[in-house]
Amino acid sequence: MSPVQHRVSGAALSFDLAQEMDTVRRELAGQSGRVARTLVKEGPLRITLVGVKAGGTVQLHTADGPISVQGVEGEIEVDANGRIWTLGPGALLVLEAGVPHSVRSGTGGFFLLTVVATAV
């Protein structure tokens, strides 16, 4: 993944998600699995746009703080706490800190990941 070429912190930030997804799509074409693009890194707040290729996965992991996963395009499946949530555009899932979770997509999809970091 290429280094971030935009501001990720400041008094006011604005993003065109369609444009950001186009950037991720170009990077994803040469990758396998997934590509993540940090949009915001301000204090404890992290917002990342993640694109997952058809058949791609994000392996099982945990986050130090609570997270939200918001479907933006396509469809993803989040596996957490012994349950699978299918998220499409507009769907939102929130998990407590430390909950092991993984992501996969059979058809490809984009989601916004928001993390509130406990240690900055």
Phi, psi and omega in degrees: 000140180285154179294154180298132182246022179219165177293139178244002176213160180150173184296328179209130178233144179222141183225145171262104186298326178298318179293318179296320179293324176299319177298314180295320179301316179298317179291323182293331180301328181261006184241168171247143174091272186208160174224135179242140179231114180290126176260317183226135173218087187230112183055231181277355185268130175231129174234125185231134173269126182239129173250134180240126177291160173304126182083000182278160181220159165242117186297160180305131180201177176231163175241145181290336180236175177295153181228157166233145178235117182243119177295137181243317181207147181070210184216136175232160174239127177253124180255115181208140177055037177074015180228151177246125175255129175263122183243125172249188180305129178089348179281146183226133176233136178238134179236144175293162174301142174082359180283119178296135181208156175221165181227143173214161176215125177282330185245353184098147180188166177237144174214155173261125177255123177245128179234135172255104184289138179277332177239124183261000000 
